[in-house]
């Protein structure tokens, strides 16, 4: 899937929702998320991410 800046994503293996903040190449992007009150940022391979979907309310 091709992501764009502003997309909300998460790791396929789980974890917090993250916002795509920078596209580097077809093989890397930077995403940002909050861990408590701290803003974290890391580089990911797009194949390790999926689009985030809000959990459905019952």
C-alpha positions, 0 to 999 in steps of 0.5 A: 500500500502506498502511504502519504503524509498524514495517514494513520498507520500501525505496525502489522504486529500491533502497537499504537496508531502512528501518523506518517510524517515524512516519505523518504523513498519507496522503502522507508517512511517516518512515523510519529506517535505518543508514548505517554506524554513523549512524542516518538518518531522512527523510520519504518519499511512500508511493508511493515505497516497497515492503515489504522482502523478505529475499533468498532463500537459495540 
